């Protein structure tokens, strides 16, 4: 007997199902990674709170720039949500603008954090200061994870640069399940990074 011939639609459906299954595993791996990162930061914050109970000089005055940086990070999350919605609508121009806006927010946040460290140091909080040392360490670790997200986005954009240059061929990009799932995973990661920083900032404001 002859084997049934797969139609192009069936092949496309099979490919999409394979991709979805693979990225379901990636999503679980991301969840596990975020859980590990959360435990690491929670442990360090617990040490910070414990130390503050026995040392009143641990409190620090945060430069206002850190609050502005927080707005940038949250704005970046908003831009990712917009990009995901524009992707669903095949709105190429708006999608590219949303990703550009996100890139600007991300880069400004990175530069702002470095400048915030400089201002903190100039305000009399060297690395030897107990409270400042926790802030330098926690914000530095957070910034490394932020950098990881920006590196991924750069790779994501460069990889798909050709498909985003012309509206006529962008249909391939907007129908690719791999792109959709990668964008969703990146959005999940960035929202986590934003929430994490807000919690870190609140912790240093409380002490």
N, C-alpha and C positions, 0 to 999 in steps of 0.2 A: 504493500500500500504506500501511496505517496504521502509524505508528510505535509500537513497543511502549510501553505505559504503565508508568512506573516505580512500583513499590510503595513505601509509606512506609519499609519496611525498606531497600530499595535506595537511596532518597534519603538515609537516615540513614547508611548505609555509605559512600556517595559523599562526604557531608559530612565524615565522620570521616577518610577517606583524604586529602581536601584539606587538612584541618587538620594531620594528621600530616606531610604533605609540606612544608607551610609552616613548621612548627616544626622540621623537620629542618634547614631553612636557618637558622633562628634559632639552633639548637644549634651549627651550624658557626660562625656569627658569634660566639657566646659563646666557643667554643673559641679562636677567633682573638684575641678581646679578652683572654681570660685569658693567652694566650701573650704578648701584648704587655705586659700588666701584669707578668708574670713577668720578662721581659727587663729592664724598667725597674727593678724591685727588685733583681734580680741585679747589674745594673750599679752601682747605688748601694752595695750590700753589698760589691762588689769594691773600690770606691773606699774604703770604710770599712776593709776588711782591709788594703789597701795602705797607707793612712795610718797604721794601727796599727803597722806594721812599723818605721816611722821616728819614731814619737812614742809613748813609753811612757805619757804622761799622758792618753791618749785613753780609757782604761778608766774605767767609771763603776759605781757601786753602785746597782743598781735597787731602787726601793721595793717591798716585798712585795706591794703592791696590784696590781702588774702581773701577778703570778702568779695572784692571785685572779681578775683579769679574764680570764686565759687559760682558767680553769676555766669561767667564764661563757660564753665564746665556744664552747668545745667542747660545753658543755651545750646551747647553742642548736642546734648541728648535730644533736645527739641528738634534740632536740625536733622538728626538721624530719623526721628519719627516722620518728619516731613518727607525725607528722601524715600523712606519705605512706602509711604502713601503715593508719592509721585511715580515710584517704580510700578506699583500696581496699576496706575492709570496710564502707563506708557508716556508720561509727560517728560520728554527728554530734556528740554530746556530748563524746566523747573527742577528736575532731578539733579542736573549738573550744578545749578545754583545752590541747592540745598547742601550738596556735598562740599562745594566751595566754601559756603558759610561755615560748615562744620570744621573744615580744615583750618580756617582762620581762627575759629574759637579754640580749637585744640592747640594750635601753635602759640597763640597768645597766652593761653593758660600755662603752657610749658615755660615760656619766657617769663611770665608773671610770677611763677613759683620761684624761679631762680632769683629774680629781682627781690622777691619777698624775703628770701634767705639773707640776701645782702643787707636789706633794710633792718632785718632782725639783728644781724650782727652789728650793724652801725648803732643800733639802739641800746647796745650794751648787753647782748645775749650771745656770748661766745659758745663754742662747742662744749666748754667745760661747765657751763651753767646746766644744772640738773634738768630743769624743765625744758629749756631750749634744746638740750641734747635729744630728748624724746621727740620733740617737734621736728627737728632736723632728720632724725632717723625715720619716723613714721611718714612724714611728707616726702622724704626722699624715696622710700620704698614705693609709696603711692605713685610718685612721678615716674618711676621705672615702669610700672604697669601701664601708666598712661602712654609712655613712649612706645611700649609694645603695641598698644592699640593704634597709634599713629603710623607705626611701621607697617602694620597689617593693611591699614587703609591705603598707604602709598603703593604697596604691592598690588592691592585690589584694583586701584585705578590704573596703574601702569599696565597691568595684565589685560585690561579691557579698554585701553586707550583708543585703539583703532575702531572698535565697535561704537564708541561714544562720539566719534568725530562726525559721523554722517547719519542723519535721520533715517535715510533709506535703508541702511544696514543695521540700525539700532534695534530693529525688530528681533534680530537674532539674540541680542543682549537681553531684551525685556521678556523673552520667552524661555530663557535658559534657567532651569530649576536650580542649577549650581549657584548662579549669581544671587538668586532670591534667597537661598538658604544661607549663603555666606553673609549677605547683608543682614539677615535676621540674627545670626549668631553674633556678628559684630555689634549690632544694636544692643543685644542683651549684655554683652561684655561692657560696653560703654556706660549703659545705665547703672550697672553695678559699680563701676569706677566712680561715677558721679555721686551715687548714694553713699559710698564708702567715704569719700572726701567730706561730704556734708556732716557725716557722723563724727569724723575725726575733728573737724573744725568745732563742732558743738562741744566735744569733749574738752578741748583746750580752752573754750570759752567758759565752761562751767568751773574748771579748777582755778 
